[in-house]
């Protein structure tokens, strides 16, 4: 993995994380009033989980980009950019727009995007695919959490 590539993927991931954090307000009155499952982690768990996940996304992206070229590299770059946009989009829909049901549909698209990234990464570099696996798993957990919040708050 080359440092310039890692710097670019780290910058893209940092922009995504910063934008997501900007629209996320877990202390808002709206969010506090939502019914949440008992198995939801405490608020401190989310930045503790996302920080290493974002680092892994940056490293995995750089590894794949440095091991591909031509159409494979271009396809991965598009998939990576779309994935980061979907990653941010969930935060904007859930926390900023207060639309958990639409966010649930959006996170389903993010899960599909994660599978595309994993498949493309596995073809280029198994280590990159392994690095992306925790992100995919966490997003599946977030999907279950989002779905449960929708269900618990349907009649509110």
Secondary structure, DSSP 8 states (H G I E B T S, - for coil): --HHHHHHHHHHHHHHHHHHHHH--TTSHHHHHS---TT---HHHHHHHHHHHHHHHHHHHHHHHHT--HHHHHHHHHHHHHHHHHHHHHHIIIIIS--HHHHHHHHHHHHHHHHHHHHHHHHH-HHHHHHHHHHHHHHHHHHHHHHHHHHHTTT-
